């Protein structure tokens, strides 16, 4: 009788562990920009220079895939824009001259200097992608960097 009870308890524990592992796996793979993994070799995927739209914005934006597959947006140490409340980093996708996507990435951490932001895995498709510094309070773009795939990007 004790052997049967122990077997049942062991099977119940194994079943609970398997379900817990499955639930954890589903939770981790549901995504979120900080957990996004993209397939492909590590390196620079795209880059572009900022151009001023409403306020002077300079520097470069670069999308990089690290060795673990995570995507990251990097603003160069020469990045600079006008300080303002409620500045955000947006990703935009353009097709045929029209903006087809407009997605907030994160609040801008600083009006100048090198910065890094985690990107969703969809950003590995860099065609038509741009990075915009946008002031929500003023409803204006401060600056924009159209990204060119690394094969065509100029240094």
TARA-V349752 format. One record per run of one state. SS is the DSSP state (2 for helix, 1 for strand, 0 for the rest). FROM is the first residue (numbers start at 1). TO is the last residue. Records with the same first field share a line. If there is no record, write none. Layout:
SS=FROM-TO / FROM-TO
This chain:
0=1-1 / 30-32 / 36-36 / 38-42 / 53-57 / 59-59 / 66-69 / 76-79 / 81-86 / 96-97 / 108-111 / 113-114 / 120-120 / 125-128 / 136-139 / 147-147 / 150-155
2=2-29 / 33-35 / 121-124
1=37-37 / 43-52 / 58-58 / 60-65 / 70-75 / 80-80 / 87-95 / 98-107 / 112-112 / 115-119 / 129-135 / 140-146 / 148-149
